[in-house]
Amino acid sequence: MARDAAPSMISVLTGAKQPITMMNDRVLAQVPPSEGERRSRSGILIPATAQFSKRLLWAQVAAVGPHVRSVKTGDKVLFNPEETFEVEVQSEQYLIIRERDIHAVASERNDGGTGLYL
């Protein structure tokens, strides 16, 4: 199945939009600022640069390539941050992820079905 090859529109703080066309099986995602820093149970602030064991992150999909089959713009995806590339578009930080490196996709809750929900 071929997807629409129209470029995705990335909005930025200025309100302007820049057309972005992702290639092949690539996904452009943005990690929310809250995912970077976190607090321990005792209230200690742990910076985003702290390295523990491998930790997967959630990000919001901003654009997808024409050969991406399982992810849509607006989905929330789970991935390993070590398997990404960082890019800056008009002062906004994004990540480029291969579709095969995405471990899970969170979708809207569907009360009529069964399954796991976040």
C-alpha atoms as an extended CHARMM CRD file, in Angstrom:
* protein
*
       118  EXT
         1         1  MET       CA              0.0000000000        0.0000000000        0.0000000000  PROA      1               0.0000000000
         2         2  ALA       CA              1.4170000000        3.3520000000       -0.9670000000  PROA      2               0.0000000000
         3         3  ARG       CA              1.0110000000        6.2700000000        1.3890000000  PROA      3               0.0000000000
         4         4  ASP       CA              0.2780000000        9.8050000000        0.3670000000  PROA      4               0.0000000000
         5         5  ALA       CA              3.6170000000       11.4320000000       -0.5140000000  PROA      5               0.0000000000
         6         6  ALA       CA              2.4810000000       14.8890000000        0.5970000000  PROA      6               0.0000000000
         7         7  PRO       CA              4.9870000000       16.4950000000        2.9840000000  PROA      7               0.0000000000
         8         8  SER       CA              4.1420000000       16.6950000000        6.6560000000  PROA      8               0.0000000000
         9         9  MET       CA              3.9060000000       20.1680000000        8.1460000000  PROA      9               0.0000000000
        10        10  ILE       CA              6.0100000000       20.8750000000       11.2300000000  PROA      10              0.0000000000
        11        11  SER       CA              4.7200000000       23.8100000000       13.2460000000  PROA      11              0.0000000000
        12        12  VAL       CA              7.0920000000       25.8390000000       15.3810000000  PROA      12              0.0000000000
        13        13  LEU       CA              6.7390000000       28.4960000000       18.0620000000  PROA      13              0.0000000000
        14        14  THR       CA              6.6390000000       31.2970000000       15.5070000000  PROA      14              0.0000000000
        15        15  GLY       CA              3.4400000000       29.8750000000       14.0470000000  PROA      15              0.0000000000
        16        16  ALA       CA              5.0520000000       29.3670000000       10.6310000000  PROA      16              0.0000000000
        17        17  LYS       CA              5.0930000000       25.9100000000        9.1020000000  PROA      17              0.0000000000
        18        18  GLN       CA              7.8990000000       24.2890000000        7.1920000000  PROA      18              0.0000000000
        19        19  PRO       CA              7.1870000000       21.3670000000        4.8450000000  PROA      19              0.0000000000
        20        20  ILE       CA              9.2110000000       18.3000000000        5.7850000000  PROA      20              0.0000000000
        21        21  THR       CA              9.2460000000       15.1540000000        3.6490000000  PROA      21              0.0000000000
        22        22  MET       CA             10.6670000000       12.1190000000        5.4230000000  PROA      22              0.0000000000
        23        23  MET       CA             12.3790000000        9.5140000000        3.2680000000  PROA      23              0.0000000000
        24        24  ASN       CA             11.8550000000        5.7270000000        3.1750000000  PROA      24              0.0000000000
        25        25  ASP       CA             11.0620000000        4.1760000000        6.5680000000  PROA      25              0.0000000000
        26        26  ARG       CA             12.1070000000        7.1570000000        8.6940000000  PROA      26              0.0000000000
        27        27  VAL       CA              9.9950000000        8.7210000000       11.4530000000  PROA      27              0.0000000000
        28        28  LEU       CA             10.4950000000       12.2790000000       12.7530000000  PROA      28              0.0000000000
        29        29  ALA       CA              9.5840000000       12.5080000000       16.4400000000  PROA      29              0.0000000000
        30        30  GLN       CA              9.8240000000       15.0420000000       19.2330000000  PROA      30              0.0000000000
        31        31  VAL       CA             10.4940000000       14.0980000000       22.8580000000  PROA      31              0.0000000000
        32        32  PRO       CA              8.4290000000       16.1440000000       25.3200000000  PROA      32              0.0000000000
        33        33  PRO       CA             10.5820000000       18.1900000000       27.7500000000  PROA      33              0.0000000000
        34        34  SER       CA              9.2050000000       16.2110000000       30.6900000000  PROA      34              0.0000000000
        35        35  GLU       CA             10.8150000000       13.0030000000       29.3420000000  PROA      35              0.0000000000
        36        36  GLY       CA             14.3180000000       14.4540000000       29.6510000000  PROA      36              0.0000000000
        37        37  GLU       CA             14.5770000000       15.2370000000       33.3510000000  PROA      37              0.0000000000
        38        38  ARG       CA             12.8390000000       13.1330000000       35.9500000000  PROA      38              0.0000000000
        39        39  ARG       CA             12.5420000000       12.9220000000       39.7240000000  PROA      39              0.0000000000
        40        40  SER       CA             13.2800000000        9.9580000000       41.9170000000  PROA      40              0.0000000000
        41        41  ARG       CA             10.7300000000        8.7530000000       44.4720000000  PROA      41              0.0000000000
        42        42  SER       CA             12.5320000000       10.7580000000       47.1480000000  PROA      42              0.0000000000
        43        43  GLY       CA             12.3070000000       13.9390000000       45.0430000000  PROA      43              0.0000000000
        44        44  ILE       CA             15.8720000000       14.1130000000       43.7150000000  PROA      44              0.0000000000
        45        45  LEU       CA             16.0730000000       15.6790000000       40.2400000000  PROA      45              0.0000000000
        46        46  ILE       CA             17.8230000000       13.3480000000       37.7630000000  PROA      46              0.0000000000
        47        47  PRO       CA             19.1150000000       15.2210000000       34.6830000000  PROA      47              0.0000000000
        48        48  ALA       CA             18.5290000000       13.8980000000       31.1700000000  PROA      48              0.0000000000
        49        49  THR       CA             22.2830000000       13.3810000000       30.7380000000  PROA      49              0.0000000000
        50        50  ALA       CA             22.4970000000       10.8530000000       33.6060000000  PROA      50              0.0000000000
        51        51  GLN       CA             23.2770000000        7.3760000000       32.2960000000  PROA      51              0.0000000000
        52        52  PHE       CA             21.8840000000        4.3160000000       34.0490000000  PROA      52              0.0000000000
        53        53  SER       CA             21.0130000000        1.1810000000       32.1720000000  PROA      53              0.0000000000
        54        54  LYS       CA             19.3140000000        1.2480000000       28.8070000000  PROA      54              0.0000000000
        55        55  ARG       CA             16.1320000000        3.2790000000       29.1280000000  PROA      55              0.0000000000
        56        56  LEU       CA             13.4750000000        3.5540000000       26.4280000000  PROA      56              0.0000000000
        57        57  LEU       CA             11.7500000000        6.8900000000       25.7790000000  PROA      57              0.0000000000
        58        58  TRP       CA              8.3440000000        7.9820000000       24.4910000000  PROA      58              0.0000000000
        59        59  ALA       CA              8.0630000000       10.6290000000       21.7680000000  PROA      59              0.0000000000
        60        60  GLN       CA              5.3350000000       12.2520000000       19.6710000000  PROA      60              0.0000000000
        61        61  VAL       CA              5.5270000000       11.5210000000       15.9160000000  PROA      61              0.0000000000
        62        62  ALA       CA              5.7290000000       14.7030000000       13.8270000000  PROA      62              0.0000000000
        63        63  ALA       CA              6.2030000000       13.1910000000       10.3340000000  PROA      63              0.0000000000
        64        64  VAL       CA              6.5810000000        9.7900000000        8.6700000000  PROA      64              0.0000000000
        65        65  GLY       CA              8.2150000000        8.5630000000        5.4740000000  PROA      65              0.0000000000
        66        66  PRO       CA              6.3030000000        6.9990000000        2.5700000000  PROA      66              0.0000000000
        67        67  HSD       CA              7.3120000000        3.4130000000        3.4660000000  PROA      67              0.0000000000
        68        68  VAL       CA              6.2540000000        3.5790000000        7.1300000000  PROA      68              0.0000000000
        69        69  ARG       CA              3.3570000000        1.1630000000        7.6670000000  PROA      69              0.0000000000
        70        70  SER       CA              2.5760000000        1.0150000000       11.3950000000  PROA      70              0.0000000000
        71        71  VAL       CA              2.9980000000        4.6050000000       12.6010000000  PROA      71              0.0000000000
        72        72  LYS       CA              0.9890000000        7.7520000000       11.8260000000  PROA      72              0.0000000000
        73        73  THR       CA              1.6390000000       11.4150000000       12.5170000000  PROA      73              0.0000000000
        74        74  GLY       CA              0.4850000000       12.2130000000       16.0510000000  PROA      74              0.0000000000
        75        75  ASP       CA              1.1460000000        8.7210000000       17.4670000000  PROA      75              0.0000000000
        76        76  LYS       CA              3.2270000000        8.2490000000       20.5920000000  PROA      76              0.0000000000
        77        77  VAL       CA              6.1230000000        5.8110000000       20.0430000000  PROA      77              0.0000000000
        78        78  LEU       CA              8.5240000000        3.9600000000       22.3630000000  PROA      78              0.0000000000
        79        79  PHE       CA             12.1480000000        3.7070000000       21.1980000000  PROA      79              0.0000000000
        80        80  ASN       CA             15.7610000000        3.3790000000       22.3050000000  PROA      80              0.0000000000
        81        81  PRO       CA             17.4020000000        6.8440000000       22.2510000000  PROA      81              0.0000000000
        82        82  GLU       CA             20.7400000000        5.2630000000       21.2790000000  PROA      82              0.0000000000
        83        83  GLU       CA             19.2600000000        4.2700000000       17.8960000000  PROA      83              0.0000000000
        84        84  THR       CA             18.2980000000        7.7960000000       16.8030000000  PROA      84              0.0000000000
        85        85  PHE       CA             19.7460000000       10.8520000000       15.1150000000  PROA      85              0.0000000000
        86        86  GLU       CA             19.1160000000       14.3690000000       16.4340000000  PROA      86              0.0000000000
        87        87  VAL       CA             18.1350000000       17.2200000000       14.1340000000  PROA      87              0.0000000000
        88        88  GLU       CA             17.1620000000       20.8450000000       14.7450000000  PROA      88              0.0000000000
        89        89  VAL       CA             14.3790000000       22.4390000000       12.6800000000  PROA      89              0.0000000000
        90        90  GLN       CA             13.8140000000       26.1420000000       13.3450000000  PROA      90              0.0000000000
        91        91  SER       CA             15.1730000000       25.9350000000       16.9270000000  PROA      91              0.0000000000
        92        92  GLU       CA             13.0970000000       22.8290000000       17.7570000000  PROA      92              0.0000000000
        93        93  GLN       CA             14.8140000000       19.5230000000       18.5540000000  PROA      93              0.0000000000
        94        94  TYR       CA             13.5950000000       16.3930000000       16.7410000000  PROA      94              0.0000000000
        95        95  LEU       CA             14.7550000000       12.7940000000       16.4670000000  PROA      95              0.0000000000
        96        96  ILE       CA             14.9370000000       10.6650000000       13.3330000000  PROA      96              0.0000000000
        97        97  ILE       CA             14.0670000000        7.0270000000       14.0220000000  PROA      97              0.0000000000
        98        98  ARG       CA             13.8390000000        4.0160000000       11.6860000000  PROA      98              0.0000000000
        99        99  GLU       CA             10.4660000000        2.3050000000       11.8450000000  PROA      99              0.0000000000
       100       100  ARG       CA             12.1590000000       -1.0010000000       12.7260000000  PROA      100             0.0000000000
       101       101  ASP       CA             13.7230000000        0.6570000000       15.8170000000  PROA      101             0.0000000000
       102       102  ILE       CA             10.3170000000        1.5430000000       17.2900000000  PROA      102             0.0000000000
       103       103  HSD       CA              9.3230000000       -0.9110000000       20.0220000000  PROA      103             0.0000000000
       104       104  ALA       CA              5.6960000000        0.1560000000       20.6210000000  PROA      104             0.0000000000
       105       105  VAL       CA              3.0180000000        2.5800000000       19.4370000000  PROA      105             0.0000000000
       106       106  ALA       CA              0.4860000000        4.0200000000       21.9000000000  PROA      106             0.0000000000
       107       107  SER       CA             -2.9080000000        4.6870000000       20.4120000000  PROA      107             0.0000000000
       108       108  GLU       CA             -6.0970000000        6.2930000000       21.6540000000  PROA      108             0.0000000000
       109       109  ARG       CA             -8.1240000000        4.1730000000       24.0630000000  PROA      109             0.0000000000
       110       110  ASN       CA            -10.7770000000        2.0570000000       22.3760000000  PROA      110             0.0000000000
       111       111  ASP       CA            -13.3440000000        0.9360000000       24.9660000000  PROA      111             0.0000000000
       112       112  GLY       CA            -14.8180000000       -1.6120000000       22.5680000000  PROA      112             0.0000000000
       113       113  GLY       CA            -11.6620000000       -3.6980000000       22.2830000000  PROA      113             0.0000000000
       114       114  THR       CA             -9.2470000000       -5.5700000000       24.4630000000  PROA      114             0.0000000000
       115       115  GLY       CA             -5.5680000000       -4.9530000000       25.0000000000  PROA      115             0.0000000000
       116       116  LEU       CA             -3.0740000000       -3.0370000000       27.0880000000  PROA      116             0.0000000000
       117       117  TYR       CA             -3.4360000000        0.6910000000       27.6330000000  PROA      117             0.0000000000
       118       118  LEU       CA             -1.1290000000        3.2850000000       29.1310000000  PROA      118             0.0000000000
